[in-house]
Amino acid sequence: MSLPDMPLGSSTILMRPLGVGTNTWKEEVSRNSDSTNPEAAVQGSLAVGVHFFDTAEIYNSGASESALGRALRGSDLDAFIATKFAPLPWRLTSRSLHGALAASLSRLQLDSVDLYQIHFPITLLSIHSLMDRLAEAVEQGRIKHAGVSNYNAGQMRAAHSALARRGIPLVSNQVNYSLLHRQPERNGLLAACRELDVTLIAYFPLASGMLTGKYRFGGQQARGFRRFGQNFRQPERVEPLLRALDQIGQTHGRTSGQVAINWLARQDNVLPIPGARNARQARENAGAIDFVISDVEAARLDDLSNSLS
Ligand SMILES: NC(=O)c1ccc[n+]([C@@H]2O[C@H](COP(=O)([O-])OP(=O)(O)OC[C@H]3O[C@@H](n4cnc5c(N)ncnc54)[C@H](OP(=O)(O)O)[C@@H]3O)[C@@H](O)[C@H]2O)c1
């Protein structure tokens, strides 16, 4: 049994309940089969029906958008492209959104983007003025849908009503949500998303790879900034959860990471976007939505993860 398609917010778009995160992508490609290869990740995802790709102007200083644009040029299959505007401190007026959007469209080699999101709420620019600029971009046909990211419930409600005054729905809010970060359930954000019909796009659904089980106690060490995170410094804390993911995975013939993504994607109104560096990861992650864990299995994961996040 496969998870059903889901609508994007209150829009008419129906999509598989999974996207692909691209924040590690750059233009160069190495020939090693496990290295980062955006083109292979795009082809591998599209081939199995996953069409949603999420990028941002600030990922690798635009290189993620360029890599995605180049990878899509080689494909005749339709993709749904989401990118983000960063309201950085030196952007002194919300009008800078229009120039940033033009630069993103150029890197993506597109005339319009399917979803344009305000990357974060920490800015001197008001939510109201940013929503006005998003509304203008929708009216100009340069973006098809408007979204936000890292907004709390109050900020999201303000964005939702500012757009509603222009007759435009807020379709999504992209936030950190996984078995190791369950704050959206506790701080009212998930409930507010459901009430307003805003899709919660879950980033870090694999907790930066930790939930795949490959960085477990006594095993492979994470590299870069990740290794400073609490779960990477103390992998023994996560061990009982990882063992349960393994066991549930074995019951379904799936990997731990697939079970962790399924736990998110089976929930109403939640769309996880695991980062995939290459075709192998993209195909494996796509396999996370063509089965369903049981309520009993989900409750076991709920219990084990409650004390960890
Ligand atoms: N809006 C925001 O503020 C925000 C912030 C962060 C991220 N995001 C978005 O969310 C996306 C996902 O976040 P993320 O990629 O950082 O975290 P993630 O999805 O939790 O973890 C992805 C990492 O896990 C590993 N992985 C993925 N699939 C795997 C597989 N099948 N088998 C083994 N390892 C696998 C890969 O790293 P290794 O192979 O190197 O272990 C990959 O880079 C980003 O790409 C980005 O689009 C948004």
The ligand as an SDF file (V2000), in Angstrom:
LIG
                    3D

 48 52  0  0  0  0  0  0  0  0999 V2000
   14.1060   26.1590    5.3050 N   0  0  0  0  0  0  0  0  0  0  0  0
   15.1990   25.9850    5.9870 C   0  0  0  0  0  0  0  0  0  0  0  0
   15.6160   26.8300    6.8050 O   0  0  0  0  0  0  0  0  0  0  0  0
   15.9810   24.7250    5.7710 C   0  0  0  0  0  0  0  0  0  0  0  0
   17.0580   24.3930    6.6100 C   0  0  0  0  0  0  0  0  0  0  0  0
   17.7350   23.2140    6.3420 C   0  0  0  0  0  0  0  0  0  0  0  0
   17.3420   22.4000    5.2820 C   0  0  0  0  0  0  0  0  0  0  0  0
   16.3010   22.7690    4.4730 N   0  0  0  0  0  0  0  0  0  0  0  0
   15.8480   21.9470    3.3330 C   0  0  0  0  0  0  0  0  0  0  0  0
   15.5900   20.6350    3.8020 O   0  0  0  0  0  0  0  0  0  0  0  0
   16.3400   19.7090    3.0270 C   0  0  0  0  0  0  0  0  0  0  0  0
   16.6700   18.5220    3.8770 C   0  0  0  0  0  0  0  0  0  0  0  0
   17.5880   18.8590    4.8820 O   0  0  0  0  0  0  0  0  0  0  0  0
   19.0020   18.1590    4.9700 P   0  0  0  0  0  0  0  0  0  0  0  0
   19.3270   17.5930    3.6280 O   0  0  0  0  0  0  0  0  0  0  0  0
   19.9910   19.0980    5.5330 O   0  0  0  0  0  0  0  0  0  0  0  0
   18.7520   17.0580    6.0760 O   0  0  0  0  0  0  0  0  0  0  0  0
   18.1250   15.5790    6.0480 P   0  0  0  0  0  0  0  0  0  0  0  0
   17.1670   15.4000    4.9400 O   0  0  0  0  0  0  0  0  0  0  0  0
   17.6620   15.3040    7.4110 O   0  0  0  0  0  0  0  0  0  0  0  0
   19.4110   14.6970    5.7880 O   0  0  0  0  0  0  0  0  0  0  0  0
   19.9320   14.6070    4.4890 C   0  0  0  0  0  0  0  0  0  0  0  0
   21.2900   13.9490    4.5450 C   0  0  0  0  0  0  0  0  0  0  0  0
   21.1320   12.6010    4.9670 O   0  0  0  0  0  0  0  0  0  0  0  0
   21.9090   11.7510    4.1580 C   0  0  0  0  0  0  0  0  0  0  0  0
   20.9820   10.8960    3.3970 N   0  0  0  0  0  0  0  0  0  0  0  0
   19.8980   11.2710    2.6810 C   0  0  0  0  0  0  0  0  0  0  0  0
   19.2960   10.2100    2.1210 N   0  0  0  0  0  0  0  0  0  0  0  0
   20.0220    9.1380    2.4970 C   0  0  0  0  0  0  0  0  0  0  0  0
   19.9050    7.7560    2.2440 C   0  0  0  0  0  0  0  0  0  0  0  0
   18.9000    7.2800    1.4900 N   0  0  0  0  0  0  0  0  0  0  0  0
   20.8180    6.9210    2.7910 N   0  0  0  0  0  0  0  0  0  0  0  0
   21.8070    7.3950    3.5610 C   0  0  0  0  0  0  0  0  0  0  0  0
   21.9900    8.6950    3.8390 N   0  0  0  0  0  0  0  0  0  0  0  0
   21.0930    9.5720    3.3110 C   0  0  0  0  0  0  0  0  0  0  0  0
   22.7140   12.6520    3.2200 C   0  0  0  0  0  0  0  0  0  0  0  0
   23.9270   13.0440    3.8610 O   0  0  0  0  0  0  0  0  0  0  0  0
   25.2470   12.1630    3.9020 P   0  0  0  0  0  0  0  0  0  0  0  0
   25.1700   11.1680    2.7940 O   0  0  0  0  0  0  0  0  0  0  0  0
   26.3380   13.1500    3.7630 O   0  0  0  0  0  0  0  0  0  0  0  0
   25.1640   11.5330    5.2660 O   0  0  0  0  0  0  0  0  0  0  0  0
   21.8810   13.8870    3.1470 C   0  0  0  0  0  0  0  0  0  0  0  0
   22.6320   15.0510    2.8530 O   0  0  0  0  0  0  0  0  0  0  0  0
   17.5210   20.5180    2.5230 C   0  0  0  0  0  0  0  0  0  0  0  0
   18.1450   19.9380    1.4190 O   0  0  0  0  0  0  0  0  0  0  0  0
   16.8480   21.8220    2.2250 C   0  0  0  0  0  0  0  0  0  0  0  0
   16.1980   21.7710    0.9550 O   0  0  0  0  0  0  0  0  0  0  0  0
   15.6240   23.9010    4.7300 C   0  0  0  0  0  0  0  0  0  0  0  0
  1  2  1  0
  2  3  2  0
  2  4  1  0
  4  5  1  0
  4 48  2  0
  5  6  2  0
  6  7  1  0
  7  8  2  0
  8  9  1  0
  8 48  1  0
  9 10  1  0
  9 46  1  0
 10 11  1  0
 11 12  1  0
 11 44  1  0
 12 13  1  0
 13 14  1  0
 14 15  2  0
 14 16  1  0
 14 17  1  0
 17 18  1  0
 18 19  2  0
 18 20  1  0
 18 21  1  0
 21 22  1  0
 22 23  1  0
 23 24  1  0
 23 42  1  0
 24 25  1  0
 25 26  1  0
 25 36  1  0
 26 27  1  0
 26 35  1  0
 27 28  2  0
 28 29  1  0
 29 30  1  0
 29 35  2  0
 30 31  1  0
 30 32  2  0
 32 33  1  0
 33 34  2  0
 34 35  1  0
 36 37  1  0
 36 42  1  0
 37 38  1  0
 38 39  2  0
 38 40  1  0
 38 41  1  0
 42 43  1  0
 44 45  1  0
 44 46  1  0
 46 47  1  0
M  CHG  2   8   1  16  -1
M  END
$$$$
